[in-house]
Amino acid sequence: MKVRDAAQIFEKLNMEIREGRDTLAFLKVKDKIILWSKVPHKKGELKGKLRYFIRQQLKLSEIQFKGLQDCKIWRKEYLEILKSKGLLP
């Protein structure tokens, strides 16, 4: 997984992006931050376990994360996943 792929996922989920030491992405629902993730500014492949950490921060299983990458899951479906896990009211 490349850094730009992670950034595209953040955009697809309409996450609020903040630039700093890393690129931070915040999922907001009704002006409340539900969760966040980050990726480095570097280009190319994500190193080490960063892909795993992004998946964990987004609270997704491997299959769900793959669906998000393959454009099978969008914001609406993602919010339903979070709701089913009790992370959204």
mmCIF file as gemmi writes it, N, C-alpha and C atoms, coordinates in Angstrom:
data_model
loop_
_atom_site.group_PDB
_atom_site.id
_atom_site.type_symbol
_atom_site.label_atom_id
_atom_site.label_alt_id
_atom_site.label_comp_id
_atom_site.label_asym_id
_atom_site.label_entity_id
_atom_site.label_seq_id
_atom_site.pdbx_PDB_ins_code
_atom_site.Cartn_x
_atom_site.Cartn_y
_atom_site.Cartn_z
_atom_site.occupancy
_atom_site.B_iso_or_equiv
_atom_site.pdbx_formal_charge
_atom_site.auth_seq_id
_atom_site.auth_asym_id
_atom_site.pdbx_PDB_model_num
ATOM 1 N N . MET Axp A 1 ? 0.848 -1.172 0 1 0 ? 1 A 1
ATOM 2 C CA . MET Axp A 1 ? 0 0 0 1 0 ? 1 A 1
ATOM 3 C C . MET Axp A 1 ? 0.895 1.236 0 1 0 ? 1 A 1
ATOM 4 N N . LYS Axp A 2 ? 0.552 2.173 -0.844 1 0 ? 2 A 1
ATOM 5 C CA . LYS Axp A 2 ? 1.327 3.403 -0.939 1 0 ? 2 A 1
ATOM 6 C C . LYS Axp A 2 ? 0.706 4.492 -0.065 1 0 ? 2 A 1
ATOM 7 N N . VAL Axp A 3 ? 1.507 5.489 0.251 1 0 ? 3 A 1
ATOM 8 C CA . VAL Axp A 3 ? 1.042 6.606 1.061 1 0 ? 3 A 1
ATOM 9 C C . VAL Axp A 3 ? -0.137 7.291 0.374 1 0 ? 3 A 1
ATOM 10 N N . ARG Axp A 4 ? -0.06 7.458 -0.94 1 0 ? 4 A 1
ATOM 11 C CA . ARG Axp A 4 ? -1.151 8.14 -1.653 1 0 ? 4 A 1
ATOM 12 C C . ARG Axp A 4 ? -2.446 7.321 -1.607 1 0 ? 4 A 1
ATOM 13 N N . ASP Axp A 5 ? -2.353 5.973 -1.53 1 0 ? 5 A 1
ATOM 14 C CA . ASP Axp A 5 ? -3.545 5.131 -1.409 1 0 ? 5 A 1
ATOM 15 C C . ASP Axp A 5 ? -4.255 5.407 -0.077 1 0 ? 5 A 1
ATOM 16 N N . ALA Axp A 6 ? -3.478 5.558 0.975 1 0 ? 6 A 1
ATOM 17 C CA . ALA Axp A 6 ? -4.058 5.884 2.282 1 0 ? 6 A 1
ATOM 18 C C . ALA Axp A 6 ? -4.719 7.257 2.239 1 0 ? 6 A 1
ATOM 19 N N . ALA Axp A 7 ? -4.074 8.221 1.584 1 0 ? 7 A 1
ATOM 20 C CA . ALA Axp A 7 ? -4.643 9.565 1.467 1 0 ? 7 A 1
ATOM 21 C C . ALA Axp A 7 ? -5.95 9.526 0.677 1 0 ? 7 A 1
ATOM 22 N N . GLN Axp A 8 ? -6.034 8.685 -0.348 1 0 ? 8 A 1
ATOM 23 C CA . GLN Axp A 8 ? -7.258 8.548 -1.127 1 0 ? 8 A 1
ATOM 24 C C . GLN Axp A 8 ? -8.382 7.952 -0.281 1 0 ? 8 A 1
ATOM 25 N N . ILE Axp A 9 ? -8.034 7.015 0.587 1 0 ? 9 A 1
ATOM 26 C CA . ILE Axp A 9 ? -9.034 6.441 1.497 1 0 ? 9 A 1
ATOM 27 C C . ILE Axp A 9 ? -9.578 7.526 2.413 1 0 ? 9 A 1
ATOM 28 N N . PHE Axp A 10 ? -8.69 8.369 2.959 1 0 ? 10 A 1
ATOM 29 C CA . PHE Axp A 10 ? -9.133 9.452 3.829 1 0 ? 10 A 1
ATOM 30 C C . PHE Axp A 10 ? -10.076 10.397 3.088 1 0 ? 10 A 1
ATOM 31 N N . GLU Axp A 11 ? -9.755 10.693 1.833 1 0 ? 11 A 1
ATOM 32 C CA . GLU Axp A 11 ? -10.607 11.566 1.029 1 0 ? 11 A 1
ATOM 33 C C . GLU Axp A 11 ? -11.955 10.904 0.746 1 0 ? 11 A 1
ATOM 34 N N . LYS Axp A 12 ? -11.933 9.625 0.424 1 0 ? 12 A 1
ATOM 35 C CA . LYS Axp A 12 ? -13.154 8.882 0.123 1 0 ? 12 A 1
ATOM 36 C C . LYS Axp A 12 ? -14.118 8.895 1.312 1 0 ? 12 A 1
ATOM 37 N N . LEU Axp A 13 ? -13.558 8.859 2.523 1 0 ? 13 A 1
ATOM 38 C CA . LEU Axp A 13 ? -14.37 8.855 3.736 1 0 ? 13 A 1
ATOM 39 C C . LEU Axp A 13 ? -14.698 10.267 4.219 1 0 ? 13 A 1
ATOM 40 N N . ASN Axp A 14 ? -14.316 11.271 3.431 1 0 ? 14 A 1
ATOM 41 C CA . ASN Axp A 14 ? -14.541 12.683 3.78 1 0 ? 14 A 1
ATOM 42 C C . ASN Axp A 14 ? -13.976 13.018 5.155 1 0 ? 14 A 1
ATOM 43 N N . MET Axp A 15 ? -12.779 12.544 5.413 1 0 ? 15 A 1
ATOM 44 C CA . MET Axp A 15 ? -12.125 12.831 6.684 1 0 ? 15 A 1
ATOM 45 C C . MET Axp A 15 ? -11.47 14.207 6.606 1 0 ? 15 A 1
ATOM 46 N N . GLU Axp A 16 ? -11.441 14.899 7.729 1 0 ? 16 A 1
ATOM 47 C CA . GLU Axp A 16 ? -10.798 16.203 7.792 1 0 ? 16 A 1
ATOM 48 C C . GLU Axp A 16 ? -9.29 15.991 7.856 1 0 ? 16 A 1
ATOM 49 N N . ILE Axp A 17 ? -8.56 16.632 6.943 1 0 ? 17 A 1
ATOM 50 C CA . ILE Axp A 17 ? -7.123 16.458 6.842 1 0 ? 17 A 1
ATOM 51 C C . ILE Axp A 17 ? -6.418 17.652 7.488 1 0 ? 17 A 1
ATOM 52 N N . ARG Axp A 18 ? -5.428 17.357 8.305 1 0 ? 18 A 1
ATOM 53 C CA . ARG Axp A 18 ? -4.573 18.388 8.908 1 0 ? 18 A 1
ATOM 54 C C . ARG Axp A 18 ? -3.125 17.987 8.661 1 0 ? 18 A 1
ATOM 55 N N . GLU Axp A 19 ? -2.373 18.946 8.169 1 0 ? 19 A 1
ATOM 56 C CA . GLU Axp A 19 ? -0.957 18.703 7.908 1 0 ? 19 A 1
ATOM 57 C C . GLU Axp A 19 ? -0.135 19.183 9.093 1 0 ? 19 A 1
ATOM 58 N N . GLY Axp A 20 ? 0.835 18.416 9.438 1 0 ? 20 A 1
ATOM 59 C CA . GLY Axp A 20 ? 1.76 18.736 10.511 1 0 ? 20 A 1
ATOM 60 C C . GLY Axp A 20 ? 3.018 17.928 10.266 1 0 ? 20 A 1
ATOM 61 N N . ARG Axp A 21 ? 3.535 17.335 11.301 1 0 ? 21 A 1
ATOM 62 C CA . ARG Axp A 21 ? 4.694 16.454 11.13 1 0 ? 21 A 1
ATOM 63 C C . ARG Axp A 21 ? 4.326 15.281 10.222 1 0 ? 21 A 1
ATOM 64 N N . ASP Axp A 22 ? 3.095 14.797 10.357 1 0 ? 22 A 1
ATOM 65 C CA . ASP Axp A 22 ? 2.511 13.774 9.494 1 0 ? 22 A 1
ATOM 66 C C . ASP Axp A 22 ? 1.193 14.316 8.955 1 0 ? 22 A 1
ATOM 67 N N . THR Axp A 23 ? 0.581 13.578 8.041 1 0 ? 23 A 1
ATOM 68 C CA . THR Axp A 23 ? -0.755 13.926 7.584 1 0 ? 23 A 1
ATOM 69 C C . THR Axp A 23 ? -1.741 13.244 8.528 1 0 ? 23 A 1
ATOM 70 N N . LEU Axp A 24 ? -2.556 14.033 9.201 1 0 ? 24 A 1
ATOM 71 C CA . LEU Axp A 24 ? -3.548 13.511 10.143 1 0 ? 24 A 1
ATOM 72 C C . LEU Axp A 24 ? -4.923 13.575 9.492 1 0 ? 24 A 1
ATOM 73 N N . ALA Axp A 25 ? -5.72 12.542 9.691 1 0 ? 25 A 1
ATOM 74 C CA . ALA Axp A 25 ? -7.07 12.493 9.143 1 0 ? 25 A 1
ATOM 75 C C . ALA Axp A 25 ? -8.044 12.193 10.276 1 0 ? 25 A 1
ATOM 76 N N . PHE Axp A 26 ? -9.069 13.036 10.404 1 0 ? 26 A 1
ATOM 77 C CA . PHE Axp A 26 ? -10.054 12.902 11.476 1 0 ? 26 A 1
ATOM 78 C C . PHE Axp A 26 ? -11.421 12.621 10.877 1 0 ? 26 A 1
ATOM 79 N N . LEU Axp A 27 ? -12.096 11.582 11.371 1 0 ? 27 A 1
ATOM 80 C CA . LEU Axp A 27 ? -13.461 11.292 10.954 1 0 ? 27 A 1
ATOM 81 C C . LEU Axp A 27 ? -14.393 12.027 11.907 1 0 ? 27 A 1
ATOM 82 N N . LYS Axp A 28 ? -15.144 12.97 11.348 1 0 ? 28 A 1
ATOM 83 C CA . LYS Axp A 28 ? -16.081 13.74 12.157 1 0 ? 28 A 1
ATOM 84 C C . LYS Axp A 28 ? -17.509 13.392 11.747 1 0 ? 28 A 1
ATOM 85 N N . VAL Axp A 29 ? -18.343 13.189 12.753 1 0 ? 29 A 1
ATOM 86 C CA . VAL Axp A 29 ? -19.766 12.968 12.536 1 0 ? 29 A 1
ATOM 87 C C . VAL Axp A 29 ? -20.49 13.93 13.462 1 0 ? 29 A 1
ATOM 88 N N . LYS Axp A 30 ? -21.302 14.788 12.887 1 0 ? 30 A 1
ATOM 89 C CA . LYS Axp A 30 ? -22.025 15.816 13.648 1 0 ? 30 A 1
ATOM 90 C C . LYS Axp A 30 ? -21.059 16.654 14.485 1 0 ? 30 A 1
ATOM 91 N N . ASP Axp A 31 ? -19.968 17.081 13.85 1 0 ? 31 A 1
ATOM 92 C CA . ASP Axp A 31 ? -18.934 17.928 14.468 1 0 ? 31 A 1
ATOM 93 C C . ASP Axp A 31 ? -18.238 17.292 15.669 1 0 ? 31 A 1
ATOM 94 N N . LYS Axp A 32 ? -18.289 15.985 15.779 1 0 ? 32 A 1
ATOM 95 C CA . LYS Axp A 32 ? -17.595 15.276 16.845 1 0 ? 32 A 1
ATOM 96 C C . LYS Axp A 32 ? -16.579 14.329 16.205 1 0 ? 32 A 1
ATOM 97 N N . ILE Axp A 33 ? -15.343 14.362 16.704 1 0 ? 33 A 1
ATOM 98 C CA . ILE Axp A 33 ? -14.316 13.468 16.166 1 0 ? 33 A 1
ATOM 99 C C . ILE Axp A 33 ? -14.571 12.064 16.696 1 0 ? 33 A 1
ATOM 100 N N . ILE Axp A 34 ? -14.776 11.131 15.783 1 0 ? 34 A 1
ATOM 101 C CA . ILE Axp A 34 ? -15.061 9.738 16.136 1 0 ? 34 A 1
ATOM 102 C C . ILE Axp A 34 ? -13.762 8.933 16.21 1 0 ? 34 A 1
ATOM 103 N N . LEU Axp A 35 ? -12.881 9.13 15.228 1 0 ? 35 A 1
ATOM 104 C CA . LEU Axp A 35 ? -11.597 8.447 15.213 1 0 ? 35 A 1
ATOM 105 C C . LEU Axp A 35 ? -10.643 9.213 14.33 1 0 ? 35 A 1
ATOM 106 N N . TRP Axp A 36 ? -9.375 8.83 14.377 1 0 ? 36 A 1
ATOM 107 C CA . TRP Axp A 36 ? -8.368 9.493 13.561 1 0 ? 36 A 1
ATOM 108 C C . TRP Axp A 36 ? -7.311 8.498 13.126 1 0 ? 36 A 1
ATOM 109 N N . SER Axp A 37 ? -6.561 8.898 12.116 1 0 ? 37 A 1
ATOM 110 C CA . SER Axp A 37 ? -5.456 8.088 11.613 1 0 ? 37 A 1
ATOM 111 C C . SER Axp A 37 ? -4.391 9.04 11.08 1 0 ? 37 A 1
ATOM 112 N N . LYS Axp A 38 ? -3.235 8.497 10.748 1 0 ? 38 A 1
ATOM 113 C CA . LYS Axp A 38 ? -2.186 9.346 10.199 1 0 ? 38 A 1
ATOM 114 C C . LYS Axp A 38 ? -1.295 8.555 9.258 1 0 ? 38 A 1
ATOM 115 N N . VAL Axp A 39 ? -0.672 9.282 8.342 1 0 ? 39 A 1
ATOM 116 C CA . VAL Axp A 39 ? 0.336 8.721 7.446 1 0 ? 39 A 1
ATOM 117 C C . VAL Axp A 39 ? 1.49 9.711 7.354 1 0 ? 39 A 1
ATOM 118 N N . PRO Axp A 40 ? 2.682 9.22 7.063 1 0 ? 40 A 1
ATOM 119 C CA . PRO Axp A 40 ? 3.819 10.134 6.919 1 0 ? 40 A 1
ATOM 120 C C . PRO Axp A 40 ? 3.715 10.917 5.611 1 0 ? 40 A 1
ATOM 121 N N . HIS Axp A 41 ? 4.465 11.996 5.51 1 0 ? 41 A 1
ATOM 122 C CA . HIS Axp A 41 ? 4.49 12.8 4.289 1 0 ? 41 A 1
ATOM 123 C C . HIS Axp A 41 ? 5.301 12.146 3.181 1 0 ? 41 A 1
ATOM 124 N N . LYS Axp A 42 ? 6.095 11.163 3.509 1 0 ? 42 A 1
ATOM 125 C CA . LYS Axp A 42 ? 6.963 10.529 2.521 1 0 ? 42 A 1
ATOM 126 C C . LYS Axp A 42 ? 6.141 9.903 1.398 1 0 ? 42 A 1
ATOM 127 N N . LYS Axp A 43 ? 6.766 9.764 0.259 1 0 ? 43 A 1
ATOM 128 C CA . LYS Axp A 43 ? 6.115 9.127 -0.88 1 0 ? 43 A 1
ATOM 129 C C . LYS Axp A 43 ? 6.532 7.664 -0.943 1 0 ? 43 A 1
ATOM 130 N N . GLY Axp A 44 ? 5.785 6.894 -1.726 1 0 ? 44 A 1
ATOM 131 C CA . GLY Axp A 44 ? 6.134 5.487 -1.913 1 0 ? 44 A 1
ATOM 132 C C . GLY Axp A 44 ? 5.331 4.579 -1 1 0 ? 44 A 1
ATOM 133 N N . GLU Axp A 45 ? 5.883 3.404 -0.771 1 0 ? 45 A 1
ATOM 134 C CA . GLU Axp A 45 ? 5.208 2.378 0.019 1 0 ? 45 A 1
ATOM 135 C C . GLU Axp A 45 ? 5.23 2.716 1.516 1 0 ? 45 A 1
ATOM 136 N N . LEU Axp A 46 ? 4.161 2.3 2.204 1 0 ? 46 A 1
ATOM 137 C CA . LEU Axp A 46 ? 4.139 2.427 3.663 1 0 ? 46 A 1
ATOM 138 C C . LEU Axp A 46 ? 5.096 1.399 4.241 1 0 ? 46 A 1
ATOM 139 N N . LYS Axp A 47 ? 5.897 1.807 5.148 1 0 ? 47 A 1
ATOM 140 C CA . LYS Axp A 47 ? 6.929 0.937 5.729 1 0 ? 47 A 1
ATOM 141 C C . LYS Axp A 47 ? 6.395 0.174 6.937 1 0 ? 47 A 1
ATOM 142 N N . GLY Axp A 48 ? 6.976 -0.981 7.181 1 0 ? 48 A 1
ATOM 143 C CA . GLY Axp A 48 ? 6.671 -1.759 8.375 1 0 ? 48 A 1
ATOM 144 C C . GLY Axp A 48 ? 5.194 -2.092 8.524 1 0 ? 48 A 1
ATOM 145 N N . LYS Axp A 49 ? 4.68 -1.835 9.72 1 0 ? 49 A 1
ATOM 146 C CA . LYS Axp A 49 ? 3.305 -2.184 10.045 1 0 ? 49 A 1
ATOM 147 C C . LYS Axp A 49 ? 2.339 -1.01 9.886 1 0 ? 49 A 1
ATOM 148 N N . LEU Axp A 50 ? 2.725 0.034 9.146 1 0 ? 50 A 1
ATOM 149 C CA . LEU Axp A 50 ? 1.86 1.21 9.029 1 0 ? 50 A 1
ATOM 150 C C . LEU Axp A 50 ? 0.496 0.876 8.423 1 0 ? 50 A 1
ATOM 151 N N . ARG Axp A 51 ? 0.47 -0.011 7.425 1 0 ? 51 A 1
ATOM 152 C CA . ARG Axp A 51 ? -0.812 -0.398 6.829 1 0 ? 51 A 1
ATOM 153 C C . ARG Axp A 51 ? -1.704 -1.032 7.895 1 0 ? 51 A 1
ATOM 154 N N . TYR Axp A 52 ? -1.14 -1.894 8.709 1 0 ? 52 A 1
ATOM 155 C CA . TYR Axp A 52 ? -1.876 -2.544 9.798 1 0 ? 52 A 1
ATOM 156 C C . TYR Axp A 52 ? -2.396 -1.502 10.79 1 0 ? 52 A 1
ATOM 157 N N . PHE Axp A 53 ? -1.548 -0.536 11.147 1 0 ? 53 A 1
ATOM 158 C CA . PHE Axp A 53 ? -1.955 0.482 12.115 1 0 ? 53 A 1
ATOM 159 C C . PHE Axp A 53 ? -3.088 1.353 11.567 1 0 ? 53 A 1
ATOM 160 N N . ILE Axp A 54 ? -3.031 1.701 10.279 1 0 ? 54 A 1
ATOM 161 C CA . ILE Axp A 54 ? -4.107 2.489 9.674 1 0 ? 54 A 1
ATOM 162 C C . ILE Axp A 54 ? -5.4 1.697 9.729 1 0 ? 54 A 1
ATOM 163 N N . ARG Axp A 55 ? -5.34 0.428 9.389 1 0 ? 55 A 1
ATOM 164 C CA . ARG Axp A 55 ? -6.539 -0.427 9.427 1 0 ? 55 A 1
ATOM 165 C C . ARG Axp A 55 ? -7.107 -0.492 10.836 1 0 ? 55 A 1
ATOM 166 N N . GLN Axp A 56 ? -6.251 -0.631 11.823 1 0 ? 56 A 1
ATOM 167 C CA . GLN Axp A 56 ? -6.699 -0.681 13.214 1 0 ? 56 A 1
ATOM 168 C C . GLN Axp A 56 ? -7.299 0.654 13.657 1 0 ? 56 A 1
ATOM 169 N N . GLN Axp A 57 ? -6.679 1.755 13.262 1 0 ? 57 A 1
ATOM 170 C CA . GLN Axp A 57 ? -7.196 3.073 13.628 1 0 ? 57 A 1
ATOM 171 C C . GLN Axp A 57 ? -8.562 3.326 13.002 1 0 ? 57 A 1
ATOM 172 N N . LEU Axp A 58 ? -8.788 2.762 11.818 1 0 ? 58 A 1
ATOM 173 C CA . LEU Axp A 58 ? -10.087 2.91 11.15 1 0 ? 58 A 1
ATOM 174 C C . LEU Axp A 58 ? -11.104 1.881 11.633 1 0 ? 58 A 1
ATOM 175 N N . LYS Axp A 59 ? -10.684 0.989 12.534 1 0 ? 59 A 1
ATOM 176 C CA . LYS Axp A 59 ? -11.559 -0.022 13.151 1 0 ? 59 A 1
ATOM 177 C C . LYS Axp A 59 ? -12.161 -0.986 12.122 1 0 ? 59 A 1
ATOM 178 N N . LEU Axp A 60 ? -11.324 -1.444 11.185 1 0 ? 60 A 1
ATOM 179 C CA . LEU Axp A 60 ? -11.796 -2.333 10.131 1 0 ? 60 A 1
ATOM 180 C C . LEU Axp A 60 ? -11.086 -3.679 10.17 1 0 ? 60 A 1
ATOM 181 N N . SER Axp A 61 ? -11.797 -4.708 9.721 1 0 ? 61 A 1
ATOM 182 C CA . SER Axp A 61 ? -11.174 -6.018 9.534 1 0 ? 61 A 1
ATOM 183 C C . SER Axp A 61 ? -10.363 -5.966 8.241 1 0 ? 61 A 1
ATOM 184 N N . GLU Axp A 62 ? -9.57 -6.982 8.004 1 0 ? 62 A 1
ATOM 185 C CA . GLU Axp A 62 ? -8.76 -7.03 6.781 1 0 ? 62 A 1
ATOM 186 C C . GLU Axp A 62 ? -9.658 -7.005 5.541 1 0 ? 62 A 1
ATOM 187 N N . ILE Axp A 63 ? -10.745 -7.757 5.571 1 0 ? 63 A 1
ATOM 188 C CA . ILE Axp A 63 ? -11.667 -7.822 4.425 1 0 ? 63 A 1
ATOM 189 C C . ILE Axp A 63 ? -12.331 -6.468 4.197 1 0 ? 63 A 1
ATOM 190 N N . GLN Axp A 64 ? -12.77 -5.819 5.27 1 0 ? 64 A 1
ATOM 191 C CA . GLN Axp A 64 ? -13.404 -4.508 5.153 1 0 ? 64 A 1
ATOM 192 C C . GLN Axp A 64 ? -12.416 -3.474 4.615 1 0 ? 64 A 1
ATOM 193 N N . PHE Axp A 65 ? -11.18 -3.521 5.088 1 0 ? 65 A 1
ATOM 194 C CA . PHE Axp A 65 ? -10.161 -2.574 4.633 1 0 ? 65 A 1
ATOM 195 C C . PHE Axp A 65 ? -9.877 -2.777 3.152 1 0 ? 65 A 1
ATOM 196 N N . LYS Axp A 66 ? -9.821 -4.031 2.73 1 0 ? 66 A 1
ATOM 197 C CA . LYS Axp A 66 ? -9.616 -4.343 1.304 1 0 ? 66 A 1
ATOM 198 C C . LYS Axp A 66 ? -10.778 -3.795 0.481 1 0 ? 66 A 1
ATOM 199 N N . GLY Axp A 67 ? -12.01 -3.923 1.002 1 0 ? 67 A 1
ATOM 200 C CA . GLY Axp A 67 ? -13.174 -3.377 0.314 1 0 ? 67 A 1
ATOM 201 C C . GLY Axp A 67 ? -13.096 -1.862 0.197 1 0 ? 67 A 1
ATOM 202 N N . LEU Axp A 68 ? -12.579 -1.221 1.219 1 0 ? 68 A 1
ATOM 203 C CA . LEU Axp A 68 ? -12.392 0.229 1.189 1 0 ? 68 A 1
ATOM 204 C C . LEU Axp A 68 ? -11.365 0.611 0.125 1 0 ? 68 A 1
ATOM 205 N N . GLN Axp A 69 ? -10.286 -0.126 0.038 1 0 ? 69 A 1
ATOM 206 C CA . GLN Axp A 69 ? -9.261 0.129 -0.977 1 0 ? 69 A 1
ATOM 207 C C . GLN Axp A 69 ? -9.79 -0.104 -2.381 1 0 ? 69 A 1
ATOM 208 N N . ASP Axp A 70 ? -10.643 -1.106 -2.555 1 0 ? 70 A 1
ATOM 209 C CA . ASP Axp A 70 ? -11.153 -1.472 -3.876 1 0 ? 70 A 1
ATOM 210 C C . ASP Axp A 70 ? -12.416 -0.703 -4.264 1 0 ? 70 A 1
ATOM 211 N N . CYS Axp A 71 ? -12.741 0.342 -3.517 1 0 ? 71 A 1
ATOM 212 C CA . CYS Axp A 71 ? -13.903 1.2 -3.783 1 0 ? 71 A 1
ATOM 213 C C . CYS Axp A 71 ? -15.235 0.448 -3.693 1 0 ? 71 A 1
ATOM 214 N N . LYS Axp A 72 ? -15.3 -0.563 -2.841 1 0 ? 72 A 1
ATOM 215 C CA . LYS Axp A 72 ? -16.548 -1.276 -2.6 1 0 ? 72 A 1
ATOM 216 C C . LYS Axp A 72 ? -17.242 -0.716 -1.365 1 0 ? 72 A 1
ATOM 217 N N . ILE Axp A 73 ? -16.5 0.008 -0.55 1 0 ? 73 A 1
ATOM 218 C CA . ILE Axp A 73 ? -17.041 0.632 0.656 1 0 ? 73 A 1
ATOM 219 C C . ILE Axp A 73 ? -16.766 2.129 0.559 1 0 ? 73 A 1
ATOM 220 N N . TRP Axp A 74 ? -17.816 2.924 0.776 1 0 ? 74 A 1
ATOM 221 C CA . TRP Axp A 74 ? -17.709 4.38 0.786 1 0 ? 74 A 1
ATOM 222 C C . TRP Axp A 74 ? -18.123 4.874 2.165 1 0 ? 74 A 1
ATOM 223 N N . ARG Axp A 75 ? -18.208 6.169 2.333 1 0 ? 75 A 1
ATOM 224 C CA . ARG Axp A 75 ? -18.492 6.754 3.655 1 0 ? 75 A 1
ATOM 225 C C . ARG Axp A 75 ? -19.768 6.195 4.262 1 0 ? 75 A 1
ATOM 226 N N . LYS Axp A 76 ? -20.84 6.112 3.479 1 0 ? 76 A 1
ATOM 227 C CA . LYS Axp A 76 ? -22.128 5.634 4.005 1 0 ? 76 A 1
ATOM 228 C C . LYS Axp A 76 ? -21.988 4.22 4.577 1 0 ? 76 A 1
ATOM 229 N N . GLU Axp A 77 ? -21.375 3.316 3.822 1 0 ? 77 A 1
ATOM 230 C CA . GLU Axp A 77 ? -21.187 1.941 4.276 1 0 ? 77 A 1
ATOM 231 C C . GLU Axp A 77 ? -20.217 1.875 5.467 1 0 ? 77 A 1
ATOM 232 N N . TYR Axp A 78 ? -19.2 2.736 5.417 1 0 ? 78 A 1
ATOM 233 C CA . TYR Axp A 78 ? -18.227 2.776 6.51 1 0 ? 78 A 1
ATOM 234 C C . TYR Axp A 78 ? -18.899 3.191 7.824 1 0 ? 78 A 1
ATOM 235 N N . LEU Axp A 79 ? -19.743 4.194 7.758 1 0 ? 79 A 1
ATOM 236 C CA . LEU Axp A 79 ? -20.459 4.628 8.963 1 0 ? 79 A 1
ATOM 237 C C . LEU Axp A 79 ? -21.371 3.53 9.489 1 0 ? 79 A 1
ATOM 238 N N . GLU Axp A 80 ? -21.961 2.739 8.605 1 0 ? 80 A 1
ATOM 239 C CA . GLU Axp A 80 ? -22.788 1.605 9.02 1 0 ? 80 A 1
ATOM 240 C C . GLU Axp A 80 ? -21.935 0.546 9.738 1 0 ? 80 A 1
ATOM 241 N N . ILE Axp A 81 ? -20.719 0.325 9.245 1 0 ? 81 A 1
ATOM 242 C CA . ILE Axp A 81 ? -19.808 -0.626 9.893 1 0 ? 81 A 1
ATOM 243 C C . ILE Axp A 81 ? -19.495 -0.146 11.307 1 0 ? 81 A 1
ATOM 244 N N . LEU Axp A 82 ? -19.164 1.144 11.446 1 0 ? 82 A 1
ATOM 245 C CA . LEU Axp A 82 ? -18.85 1.693 12.753 1 0 ? 82 A 1
ATOM 246 C C . LEU Axp A 82 ? -20.058 1.611 13.681 1 0 ? 82 A 1
ATOM 247 N N . LYS Axp A 83 ? -21.245 1.848 13.123 1 0 ? 83 A 1
ATOM 248 C CA . LYS Axp A 83 ? -22.47 1.78 13.93 1 0 ? 83 A 1
ATOM 249 C C . LYS Axp A 83 ? -22.695 0.351 14.428 1 0 ? 83 A 1
ATOM 250 N N . SER Axp A 84 ? -22.456 -0.635 13.561 1 0 ? 84 A 1
ATOM 251 C CA . SER Axp A 84 ? -22.654 -2.038 13.955 1 0 ? 84 A 1
ATOM 252 C C . SER Axp A 84 ? -21.651 -2.469 15.037 1 0 ? 84 A 1
ATOM 253 N N . LYS Axp A 85 ? -20.508 -1.77 15.101 1 0 ? 85 A 1
ATOM 254 C CA . LYS Axp A 85 ? -19.508 -2.076 16.121 1 0 ? 85 A 1
ATOM 255 C C . LYS Axp A 85 ? -19.708 -1.261 17.394 1 0 ? 85 A 1
ATOM 256 N N . GLY Axp A 86 ? -20.774 -0.461 17.419 1 0 ? 86 A 1
ATOM 257 C CA . GLY Axp A 86 ? -21.076 0.327 18.598 1 0 ? 86 A 1
ATOM 258 C C . GLY Axp A 86 ? -20.227 1.582 18.762 1 0 ? 86 A 1
ATOM 259 N N . LEU Axp A 87 ? -19.587 2.016 17.69 1 0 ? 87 A 1
ATOM 260 C CA . LEU Axp A 87 ? -18.741 3.195 17.762 1 0 ? 87 A 1
ATOM 261 C C . LEU Axp A 87 ? -19.477 4.479 17.391 1 0 ? 87 A 1
ATOM 262 N N . LEU Axp A 88 ? -20.687 4.332 16.877 1 0 ? 88 A 1
ATOM 263 C CA . LEU Axp A 88 ? -21.539 5.473 16.56 1 0 ? 88 A 1
ATOM 264 C C . LEU Axp A 88 ? -22.899 5.27 17.197 1 0 ? 88 A 1
ATOM 265 N N . PRO Axp A 89 ? -23.528 6.372 17.613 1 0 ? 89 A 1
ATOM 266 C CA . PRO Axp A 89 ? -24.882 6.228 18.204 1 0 ? 89 A 1
ATOM 267 C C . PRO Axp A 89 ? -25.918 5.867 17.155 1 0 ? 89 A 1
